[in-house]
Amino acid sequence: MSLCETEEGRPAQDHHLDLGHLGNFREGNLRARDDAHTTYHGMTDSQIRADSDWQREERDGRLKPLDLFTDEDFAALRRELDVVIPPDPALCARFGIGIDPPD
């Protein structure tokens, strides 16, 4: 998913950082797609960061950095991603990626 971000010489709203990573590039937001398309659609950085729901999500809703994940954390993430963003069988077949049946 592409989100606007500030780049050198190209200022923009930094939705990549705010919504994709909840303010910390080492961490992630599994709700980024919904946040970008519905909850915070059309809002500026400052409006997003002032929102009490975003502040709660920023505090409590992040994925921890992947380098701190345990095997159990990765398994739990995979289960959640399979629900939030189900694998596309045609795309997986095209690239030779097997799809594990749900637990």
N, C-alpha and C positions, 0 to 999 in steps of 0.2 A: 504494500500500500504506500502510495506517495503522499507526503504531507509537505506543505510549505516550510521552508526554513531560511533563516538569515545566513547569507554567505558573504564573504568579503566583497565589497563593492556592489552587492545586490541585497539591500535590506528588504525584509519581508516579515510577516508575522511568523513566529517560530513554533508553528503547530507540530512540527516533527518532535521538538524537545518537549513541549507542553503536553501534547496528547499521546504521542508515540512512546514517550519515556517518562511521563509525569515529572519532568524537570530534572532527571538524572540519566545521562546517556548510558550509564552502566546497567540500568534497570529497564524493565519493559512494562507495558500496559496491555493486558489481554483484551481490554474493552476499547482499545484505540479506534477500531472501525466504527463502533456505535457512537463513541464520544465525538468523532470527527463528523459523522454524517447526520447526527441528530442532536445530541445533548449540547454541544458547543459550536455547532455549525453557524458560521457568520460572525463569530465573536473574535475580538482582538485578544492578544496575549494578556493584556492587563485585565480585561473582563474575565477571561478564563481563570487566571490566577486569583482573582478576587472572589470567585464563586466558592461558597462553603462546601458544596459537594465535591468540587475538584480538590480543594484543600484536604478533605477527608480521604479521597481516593489517593491523592499524592502521599499522604501519611500512611495509609493502611492497605492500599490496593496494588502496590507494585510487585512485580516479580523480583526476587533478589538476583544479584549478578550471577550469570551462568557459571562462572568459575567457582562459585560457592555452592553449587548444586550437588546434592548426593544422587546416587542412582535412583533412590526412591523419589526424589524431587523431579528428576527427568521423566520417570514413569508417570507421575501425577500430572506433569505438564502435558505430556503426550495425550493422556486421557482427556484433559480439559480442551486441548486444541482440537482433538477429533470431534468434540461436541461443538465448540465455538466456530471452527473453520474445518468442516469435514473434508477429508481428502476427496479429490475429483478422480474417480476411477479411470476415466479416459486419459487424463493428463498423467496419472501415475503409470498407466500402461505404456504410454508414449515414451516415457523416460525409463522404463524398466524398474519402477519402484513398486515393491510389494506393499499391499495394504494388510496389516494385521487385523484379524477379526476383533471386535470389541470384547473386553473382558466380561 
